[in-house]
Amino acid sequence: MSRLNKGELLALGFMTFALFLGAGNIIVPAAVGINAGDQLGLAALGFLLTGVGLPLLTVVALARVGGGMAQLTSPMGKVAGTLLAIAVYLSIGPLFATPRTAVVSFEIGVVPFSDDSAWALLIYSTLYFALVTYLVLTPGQVLDQVGKIITPILLLALVVLGAAAIFAPAGQVLAPETAYQANPIVKGFLEGYLTMDALGALVFGVVIATAIRSQGVTDQRLVTRYSIIAGIIAALGLSLVYLALIYLGATSHTIAQVSDNGGQILAAYVQHTFGPIGNLLLAIVITLACLTTATGLLIACGEYFSRLTGFSYKTVALVFIVFSWGVANQGLSQLLKFSEPALVGLYPLAIVLVLISLANRYWRSESLIMSSCLGLTLVFGICDGLKVAGLGQWVPEVMQQLPFAAQGMGWVLPVVILLFVLVASERLLGSHKSGAAL
């Protein structure tokens, strides 16, 4: 029976870390830092809960059921589970997340050295997806290619950037913006959603399991154990990156006062600290981060839809790559316009799905609990998606008055209440049946 040695486990953890570390994971923390100001500690705590904690829980949940989303959603029925899986895979795959990796890496890593024309994007995206194609069509070698080659380069660049942020801050930490003054933990918690890693983790479970099995590991218990270890290594790496970048943002007020997003904050910092070489460093970090994330997403989508449709993995992967290339050339604004509402609606579903799966020992009827809670969450997810799409007038007023509804978390209290009622009813009915039997 094959086992992974310490070096192979470390490479697996690095691969998992690289799969999660996309452009959003680098840009969002810097924005959190500059807005949180001297509340960066509490804001970072909230951000880590959703930016690191939820993805790690998702990896654990997938490892417990065998590494696939089909097993995770099985209690809710085959049809409902398949529909949810299709929506998740398409949303964070070819419809949005994968094309976004190309566009964001172009805008941050290439535009400073080139121009922002459609032709430049076309040329860059073609080269970018050509490299992605090579990585995607050799999924069994992804551990060697990503974990042992690409990730060390990415880590080195991040270490340099993180060390500079800590030991060479650009300025002083100032007062936070209004949202962070009121409740920095909640605000940081909500900003962690923007990494979208809980959705990504739902599909990366297959990539991690495939990489482990490609090393000759056949024992499912070992696959589960190694998947969890890889998730922990990735979580530690992400936590260090996030904390360094949050601090970088918090100390960048004087050089990035008019920045609209974390990308501009990072660009201002590296220009200030490193000069022109800093722009090259940022380009390397962003491009490698996006490349590894796109590879993981497309491998996962290819594996899933190959099993679902019966077409070969290579055929499905190539179709998704070409589709992603086409979508990427529409530009980032169009991507956000059409895809963000879907992502906002899906994220609560992913959270509830994972938490219920992990807590299934506390109730007897996992099918009833999962179907009911996800059904209610779906209603709120649709409403949140409508609000993001600018159709808030279609959402009932009572749903907009619930706690945290303004932040897209109006689903939390109703779902918790429903879960409590279902579990309490199950216990009471079980007690009555036991009493009757006596």
Helices and strands as residue ranges (DSSP letters): H 6-20, H 23-36, G 37-39, H 40-48, I 49-53, H 54-65, H 69-72, G 74-76, H 78-92, H 97-109, G 111-113, H 118-136, G 139-141, H 142-142, I 143-150, H 151-167, H 178-182, H 184-191, G 192-195, H 197-213, H 220-250, H 262-274, H 276-309, H 313-328, H 332-358, G 360-362, H 366-388, G 392-394, H 397-400, G 405-407, H 412-437
